[in-house]
Amino acid sequence: MAQKQLSEMSEEELKKNIKLVTVAVAVITASILIMFISAVYSYAKKGFTATVVLPFAFMPIAIMNFMNLKKIKAELDSRNK
C-alpha cells in the first residue's frame, strides 16, 4: 500500500496520524526504557550480552517516528496559518 504525502492528506487524516504516531512513539520509548533497564541489570549480573545492544539498536526507530511526528505537526500548523 502506497503512503500518501503529507501535503496530499486532509487535516482530518493528519490529526489521525498525529494520534497514531504519538502512541507509537510513546510505546517504543517505553519499550526502549524497559530494554535499557533490563540491559543494565543483565550487564551487572552476567557481563556483556546481546541484550545490552538492543536498546541502542531500537533508538533509530524512535528517532524516525519522532521526526515524522514533528513533520506532521509542522504540516498541520502550516495549513492553519
N, CA, C and O atoms as a printed pandas DataFrame, in Angstrom:
     atom_number atom_name residue_name chain_id  residue_number  x_coord  y_coord  z_coord
0              1         N          MET        A               1    0.834   -1.171    0.000
1              2        CA          MET        A               1    0.000    0.000    0.000
2              3         C          MET        A               1    0.883    1.240    0.000
3              4         O          MET        A               1    1.761    1.382    0.851
4              5         N          ALA        A               2    0.657    2.114   -0.930
5              6        CA          ALA        A               2    1.453    3.327   -1.048
6              7         C          ALA        A               2    0.988    4.353   -0.019
7              8         O          ALA        A               2   -0.209    4.536    0.204
8              9         N          GLN        A               3    1.955    5.014    0.596
9             10        CA          GLN        A               3    1.632    6.018    1.593
10            11         C          GLN        A               3    1.503    7.385    0.932
11            12         O          GLN        A               3    2.317    7.748    0.083
12            13         N          LYS        A               4    0.490    8.134    1.316
13            14        CA          LYS        A               4    0.276    9.472    0.782
14            15         C          LYS        A               4    1.336   10.429    1.325
15            16         O          LYS        A               4    1.849   10.252    2.430
16            17         N          GLN        A               5    1.647   11.436    0.530
17            18        CA          GLN        A               5    2.496   12.515    1.004
18            19         C          GLN        A               5    1.694   13.361    1.995
19            20         O          GLN        A               5    0.465   13.406    1.929
20            21         N          LEU        A               6    2.384   14.019    2.898
21            22        CA          LEU        A               6    1.688   14.832    3.895
22            23         C          LEU        A               6    0.872   15.940    3.250
23            24         O          LEU        A               6   -0.208   16.282    3.732
24            25         N          SER        A               7    1.383   16.501    2.162
25            26        CA          SER        A               7    0.671   17.597    1.506
26            27         C          SER        A               7   -0.618   17.134    0.832
27            28         O          SER        A               7   -1.491   17.951    0.540
28            29         N          GLU        A               8   -0.744   15.844    0.586
29            30        CA          GLU        A               8   -1.936   15.298   -0.061
30            31         C          GLU        A               8   -3.014   14.871    0.936
31            32         O          GLU        A               8   -4.143   14.580    0.541
32            33         N          MET        A               9   -2.674   14.833    2.215
33            34        CA          MET        A               9   -3.617   14.380    3.230
34            35         C          MET        A               9   -4.524   15.513    3.682
35            36         O          MET        A               9   -4.146   16.684    3.668
36            37         N          SER        A              10   -5.736   15.128    4.086
37            38        CA          SER        A              10   -6.657   16.119    4.641
38            39         C          SER        A              10   -6.249   16.411    6.087
39            40         O          SER        A              10   -5.447   15.689    6.680
40            41         N          GLU        A              11   -6.815   17.479    6.636
41            42        CA          GLU        A              11   -6.494   17.825    8.026
42            43         C          GLU        A              11   -6.943   16.724    8.977
43            44         O          GLU        A              11   -6.290   16.454    9.985
44            45         N          GLU        A              12   -8.042   16.106    8.653
45            46        CA          GLU        A              12   -8.555   15.019    9.487
46            47         C          GLU        A              12   -7.577   13.838    9.500
47            48         O          GLU        A              12   -7.316   13.248   10.548
48            49         N          GLU        A              13   -7.045   13.504    8.325
49            50        CA          GLU        A              13   -6.070   12.419    8.235
50            51         C          GLU        A              13   -4.791   12.768    8.995
51            52         O          GLU        A              13   -4.195   11.907    9.642
52            53         N          LEU        A              14   -4.379   14.013    8.915
53            54        CA          LEU        A              14   -3.179   14.447    9.634
54            55         C          LEU        A              14   -3.382   14.339   11.144
55            56         O          LEU        A              14   -2.493   13.878   11.860
56            57         N          LYS        A              15   -4.538   14.758   11.623
57            58        CA          LYS        A              15   -4.829   14.663   13.055
58            59         C          LYS        A              15   -4.856   13.214   13.513
59            60         O          LYS        A              15   -4.386   12.887   14.602
60            61         N          LYS        A              16   -5.410   12.351   12.672
61            62        CA          LYS        A              16   -5.447   10.924   12.995
62            63         C          LYS        A              16   -4.028   10.355   13.046
63            64         O          LYS        A              16   -3.701    9.561   13.928
64            65         N          ASN        A              17   -3.190   10.769   12.092
65            66        CA          ASN        A              17   -1.808   10.306   12.073
66            67         C          ASN        A              17   -1.014   10.822   13.262
67            68         O          ASN        A              17   -0.143   10.122   13.780
68            69         N          ILE        A              18   -1.311   12.053   13.703
69            70        CA          ILE        A              18   -0.630   12.585   14.885
70            71         C          ILE        A              18   -0.919   11.708   16.095
71            72         O          ILE        A              18   -0.013   11.368   16.856
72            73         N          LYS        A              19   -2.183   11.343   16.269
73            74        CA          LYS        A              19   -2.549   10.483   17.396
74            75         C          LYS        A              19   -1.857    9.128   17.297
75            76         O          LYS        A              19   -1.337    8.617   18.289
76            77         N          LEU        A              20   -1.851    8.550   16.097
77            78        CA          LEU        A              20   -1.255    7.237   15.895
78            79         C          LEU        A              20    0.252    7.260   16.147
79            80         O          LEU        A              20    0.786    6.388   16.832
80            81         N          VAL        A              21    0.921    8.247   15.597
81            82        CA          VAL        A              21    2.376    8.323   15.739
82            83         C          VAL        A              21    2.753    8.667   17.182
83            84         O          VAL        A              21    3.773    8.190   17.681
84            85         N          THR        A              22    1.947    9.485   17.853
85            86        CA          THR        A              22    2.212    9.812   19.255
86            87         C          THR        A              22    2.162    8.550   20.116
87            88         O          THR        A              22    3.025    8.337   20.967
88            89         N          VAL        A              23    1.162    7.730   19.894
89            90        CA          VAL        A              23    1.059    6.466   20.637
90            91         C          VAL        A              23    2.245    5.566   20.304
91            92         O          VAL        A              23    2.825    4.942   21.193
92            93         N          ALA        A              24    2.602    5.501   19.025
93            94        CA          ALA        A              24    3.739    4.662   18.612
94            95         C          ALA        A              24    5.033    5.130   19.262
95            96         O          ALA        A              24    5.818    4.312   19.742
96            97         N          VAL        A              25    5.262    6.439   19.282
97            98        CA          VAL        A              25    6.481    6.974   19.908
98            99         C          VAL        A              25    6.493    6.652   21.402
99           100         O          VAL        A              25    7.531    6.276   21.947
100          101         N          ALA        A              26    5.355    6.798   22.059
101          102        CA          ALA        A              26    5.275    6.514   23.490
102          103         C          ALA        A              26    5.558    5.042   23.786
103          104         O          ALA        A              26    6.293    4.720   24.720
104          105         N          VAL        A              27    4.975    4.163   22.993
105          106        CA          VAL        A              27    5.172    2.723   23.208
106          107         C          VAL        A              27    6.620    2.327   22.929
107          108         O          VAL        A              27    7.218    1.572   23.695
108          109         N          ILE        A              28    7.173    2.829   21.849
109          110        CA          ILE        A              28    8.552    2.495   21.503
110          111         C          ILE        A              28    9.517    3.036   22.544
111          112         O          ILE        A              28   10.462    2.351   22.934
112          113         N          THR        A              29    9.283    4.272   22.999
113          114        CA          THR        A              29   10.150    4.866   24.015
114          115         C          THR        A              29   10.069    4.088   25.326
115          116         O          THR        A              29   11.090    3.843   25.967
116          117         N          ALA        A              30    8.869    3.703   25.722
117          118        CA          ALA        A              30    8.712    2.905   26.939
118          119         C          ALA        A              30    9.412    1.553   26.793
119          120         O          ALA        A              30   10.050    1.078   27.732
120          121         N          SER        A              31    9.293    0.940   25.623
121          122        CA          SER        A              31    9.958   -0.342   25.379
122          123         C          SER        A              31   11.469   -0.203   25.445
123          124         O          SER        A              31   12.154   -1.058   26.006
124          125         N          ILE        A              32   11.989    0.878   24.870
125          126        CA          ILE        A              32   13.431    1.105   24.906
126          127         C          ILE        A              32   13.889    1.327   26.334
127          128         O          ILE        A              32   14.945    0.833   26.732
128          129         N          LEU        A              33   13.110    2.064   27.108
129          130        CA          LEU        A              33   13.455    2.292   28.506
130          131         C          LEU        A              33   13.492    0.979   29.286
131          132         O          LEU        A              33   14.412    0.740   30.068
132          133         N          ILE        A              34   12.495    0.138   29.070
133          134        CA          ILE        A              34   12.470   -1.176   29.729
134          135         C          ILE        A              34   13.664   -2.022   29.282
135          136         O          ILE        A              34   14.301   -2.687   30.099
136          137         N          MET        A              35   13.964   -1.991   27.975
137          138        CA          MET        A              35   15.123   -2.738   27.478
138          139         C          MET        A              35   16.416   -2.213   28.082
139          140         O          MET        A              35   17.318   -2.990   28.394
140          141         N          PHE        A              36   16.510   -0.897   28.247
141          142        CA          PHE        A              36   17.720   -0.303   28.816
142          143         C          PHE        A              36   17.898   -0.740   30.268
143          144         O          PHE        A              36   18.998   -1.109   30.680
144          145         N          ILE        A              37   16.819   -0.698   31.037
145          146        CA          ILE        A              37   16.885   -1.142   32.435
146          147         C          ILE        A              37   17.257   -2.616   32.502
147          148         O          ILE        A              37   18.075   -3.021   33.328
148          149         N          SER        A              38   16.658   -3.409   31.634
149          150        CA          SER        A              38   16.980   -4.841   31.575
150          151         C          SER        A              38   18.432   -5.069   31.173
151          152         O          SER        A              38   19.093   -5.968   31.693
152          153         N          ALA        A              39   18.922   -4.256   30.249
153          154        CA          ALA        A              39   20.310   -4.392   29.797
154          155         C          ALA        A              39   21.287   -4.054   30.910
155          156         O          ALA        A              39   22.303   -4.729   31.074
156          157         N          VAL        A              40   20.985   -3.012   31.674
157          158        CA          VAL        A              40   21.860   -2.648   32.796
158          159         C          VAL        A              40   21.872   -3.761   33.830
159          160         O          VAL        A              40   22.931   -4.126   34.341
160          161         N          TYR        A              41   20.707   -4.297   34.138
161          162        CA          TYR        A              41   20.618   -5.400   35.086
162          163         C          TYR        A              41   21.365   -6.630   34.567
163          164         O          TYR        A              41   22.117   -7.267   35.304
164          165         N          SER        A              42   21.152   -6.951   33.306
165          166        CA          SER        A              42   21.823   -8.104   32.698
166          167         C          SER        A              42   23.335   -7.920   32.688
167          168         O          SER        A              42   24.086   -8.860   32.948
168          169         N          TYR        A              43   23.771   -6.709   32.388
169          170        CA          TYR        A              43   25.204   -6.422   32.358
170          171         C          TYR        A              43   25.805   -6.552   33.757
171          172         O          TYR        A              43   26.928   -7.035   33.905
172          173         N          ALA        A              44   25.073   -6.131   34.772
173          174        CA          ALA        A              44   25.559   -6.220   36.140
174          175         C          ALA        A              44   25.654   -7.675   36.601
175          176         O          ALA        A              44   26.562   -8.032   37.351
176          177         N          LYS        A              45   24.728   -8.504   36.157
177          178        CA          LYS        A              45   24.708   -9.912   36.600
178          179         C          LYS        A              45   25.609  -10.824   35.764
179          180         O          LYS        A              45   26.321  -11.666   36.312
180          181         N          LYS        A              46   25.579  -10.658   34.436
181          182        CA          LYS        A              46   26.249  -11.617   33.556
182          183         C          LYS        A              46   27.394  -11.015   32.751
183          184         O          LYS        A              46   28.158  -11.748   32.124
184          185         N          GLY        A              47   27.521   -9.717   32.759
185          186        CA          GLY        A              47   28.507   -9.081   31.897
186          187         C          GLY        A              47   27.878   -8.760   30.553
187          188         O          GLY        A              47   26.655   -8.714   30.420
188          189         N          PHE        A              48   28.719   -8.542   29.573
189          190        CA          PHE        A              48   28.232   -8.134   28.257
190          191         C          PHE        A              48   27.517   -9.287   27.557
191          192         O          PHE        A              48   28.076  -10.372   27.399
192          193         N          THR        A              49   26.266   -9.036   27.138
193          194        CA          THR        A              49   25.490   -9.989   26.343
194          195         C          THR        A              49   24.812   -9.207   25.215
195          196         O          THR        A              49   24.924   -7.983   25.144
196          197         N          ALA        A              50   24.126   -9.907   24.358
197          198        CA          ALA        A              50   23.463   -9.264   23.221
198          199         C          ALA        A              50   22.342   -8.325   23.665
199          200         O          ALA        A              50   22.010   -7.382   22.947
200          201         N          THR        A              51   21.765   -8.568   24.820
201          202        CA          THR        A              51   20.676   -7.707   25.287
202          203         C          THR        A              51   21.148   -6.298   25.630
203          204         O          THR        A              51   20.339   -5.373   25.693
204          205         N          VAL        A              52   22.437   -6.130   25.849
205          206        CA          VAL        A              52   22.974   -4.803   26.145
206          207         C          VAL        A              52   22.872   -3.903   24.912
207          208         O          VAL        A              52   22.729   -2.688   25.054
208          209         N          VAL        A              53   22.940   -4.461   23.733
209          210        CA          VAL        A              53   22.946   -3.703   22.489
210          211         C          VAL        A              53   21.532   -3.345   22.021
211          212         O          VAL        A              53   21.358   -2.371   21.289
212          213         N          LEU        A              54   20.544   -4.101   22.425
213          214        CA          LEU        A              54   19.174   -3.925   21.925
214          215         C          LEU        A              54   18.601   -2.518   22.080
215          216         O          LEU        A              54   18.033   -2.004   21.117
216          217         N          PRO        A              55   18.719   -1.870   23.236
217          218        CA          PRO        A              55   18.139   -0.521   23.324
218          219         C          PRO        A              55   18.749    0.447   22.311
219          220         O          PRO        A              55   18.050    1.299   21.762
220          221         N          PHE        A              56   20.035    0.316   22.070
221          222        CA          PHE        A              56   20.705    1.197   21.117
222          223         C          PHE        A              56   20.317    0.856   19.676
223          224         O          PHE        A              56   20.331    1.730   18.809
224          225         N          ALA        A              57   19.982   -0.375   19.424
225          226        CA          ALA        A              57   19.564   -0.780   18.090
226          227         C          ALA        A              57   18.157   -0.272   17.759
227          228         O          ALA        A              57   17.843   -0.031   16.594
228          229         N          PHE        A              58   17.317   -0.110   18.773
229          230        CA          PHE        A              58   15.948    0.341   18.553
230          231         C          PHE        A              58   15.785    1.854   18.610
231          232         O          PHE        A              58   14.733    2.371   18.234
232          233         N          MET        A              59   16.798    2.568   19.068
233          234        CA          MET        A              59   16.709    4.031   19.162
234          235         C          MET        A              59   16.450    4.712   17.819
235          236         O          MET        A              59   15.671    5.665   17.783
236          237         N          PRO        A              60   17.054    4.281   16.723
237          238        CA          PRO        A              60   16.752    4.939   15.437
238          239         C          PRO        A              60   15.274    4.873   15.054
239          240         O          PRO        A              60   14.763    5.792   14.413
240          241         N          ILE        A              61   14.592    3.816   15.431
241          242        CA          ILE        A              61   13.163    3.699   15.140
242          243         C          ILE        A              61   12.395    4.781   15.884
243          244         O          ILE        A              61   11.516    5.426   15.312
244          245         N          ALA        A              62   12.721    4.981   17.151
245          246        CA          ALA        A              62   12.056    6.014   17.938
246          247         C          ALA        A              62   12.377    7.398   17.385
247          248         O          ALA        A              62   11.499    8.258   17.315
248          249         N          ILE        A              63   13.617    7.617   16.996
249          250        CA          ILE        A              63   14.019    8.913   16.454
250          251         C          ILE        A              63   13.289    9.206   15.142
251          252         O          ILE        A              63   12.816   10.322   14.928
252          253         N          MET        A              64   13.198    8.207   14.271
253          254        CA          MET        A              64   12.493    8.392   12.999
254          255         C          MET        A              64   11.015    8.718   13.220
255          256         O          MET        A              64   10.467    9.606   12.568
256          257         N          ASN        A              65   10.377    8.000   14.137
257          258        CA          ASN        A              65    8.965    8.260   14.427
258          259         C          ASN        A              65    8.774    9.642   15.033
259          260         O          ASN        A              65    7.802   10.328   14.718
260          261         N          PHE        A              66    9.694   10.056   15.899
261          262        CA          PHE        A              66    9.610   11.386   16.490
262          263         C          PHE        A              66    9.775   12.465   15.421
263          264         O          PHE        A              66    9.078   13.479   15.456
264          265         N          MET        A              67   10.678   12.260   14.484
265          266        CA          MET        A              67   10.875   13.210   13.390
266          267         C          MET        A              67    9.641   13.266   12.492
267          268         O          MET        A              67    9.250   14.344   12.045
268          269         N          ASN        A              68    9.025   12.116   12.226
269          270        CA          ASN        A              68    7.784   12.084   11.439
270          271         C          ASN        A              68    6.664   12.841   12.154
271          272         O          ASN        A              68    5.878   13.542   11.516
272          273         N          LEU        A              69    6.594   12.699   13.468
273          274        CA          LEU        A              69    5.594   13.406   14.253
274          275         C          LEU        A              69    5.785   14.914   14.121
275          276         O          LEU        A              69    4.813   15.653   13.968
276          277         N          LYS        A              70    7.027   15.369   14.178
277          278        CA          LYS        A              70    7.307   16.787   14.029
278          279         C          LYS        A              70    6.917   17.287   12.633
279          280         O          LYS        A              70    6.400   18.395   12.495
280          281         N          LYS        A              71    7.162   16.472   11.597
281          282        CA          LYS        A              71    6.801   16.852   10.229
282          283         C          LYS        A              71    5.288   16.971   10.075
283          284         O          LYS        A              71    4.796   17.901    9.436
284          285         N          ILE        A              72    4.553   16.029   10.660
285          286        CA          ILE        A              72    3.097   16.058   10.566
286          287         C          ILE        A              72    2.555   17.299   11.277
287          288         O          ILE        A              72    1.671   17.979   10.756
288          289         N          LYS        A              73    3.085   17.592   12.465
289          290        CA          LYS        A              73    2.637   18.770   13.200
290          291         C          LYS        A              73    2.963   20.047   12.434
291          292         O          LYS        A              73    2.158   20.977   12.409
292          293         N          ALA        A              74    4.133   20.098   11.811
293          294        CA          ALA        A              74    4.513   21.277   11.032
294          295         C          ALA        A              74    3.581   21.463    9.843
295          296         O          ALA        A              74    3.193   22.589    9.533
296          297         N          GLU        A              75    3.219   20.380    9.177
297          298        CA          GLU        A              75    2.299   20.459    8.037
298          299         C          GLU        A              75    0.929   20.945    8.493
299          300         O          GLU        A              75    0.311   21.776    7.827
300          301         N          LEU        A              76    0.460   20.440    9.607
301          302        CA          LEU        A              76   -0.842   20.857   10.127
302          303         C          LEU        A              76   -0.800   22.328   10.551
303          304         O          LEU        A              76   -1.750   23.073   10.306
304          305         N          ASP        A              77    0.288   22.741   11.179
305          306        CA          ASP        A              77    0.430   24.158   11.562
306          307         C          ASP        A              77    0.483   25.073   10.348
307          308         O          ASP        A              77   -0.082   26.167   10.368
308          309         N          SER        A              78    1.156   24.632    9.295
309          310        CA          SER        A              78    1.261   25.475    8.104
310          311         C          SER        A              78   -0.099   25.659    7.429
311          312         O          SER        A              78   -0.342   26.678    6.782
312          313         N          ARG        A              79   -0.963   24.694    7.580
313          314        CA          ARG        A              79   -2.312   24.807    6.989
314          315         C          ARG        A              79   -3.214   25.701    7.826
315          316         O          ARG        A              79   -4.122   26.344    7.298
316          317         N          ASN        A              80   -2.966   25.742    9.112
317          318        CA          ASN        A              80   -3.810   26.541    9.990
318          319         C          ASN        A              80   -3.458   28.016    9.971
319          320         O          ASN        A              80   -4.213   28.829   10.504
320          321         N          LYS        A              81   -2.353   28.379    9.383
321          322        CA          LYS        A              81   -1.933   29.793    9.345
322          323         C          LYS        A              81   -2.481   30.490    8.144
323          324         O          LYS        A              81   -2.230   31.679    7.952
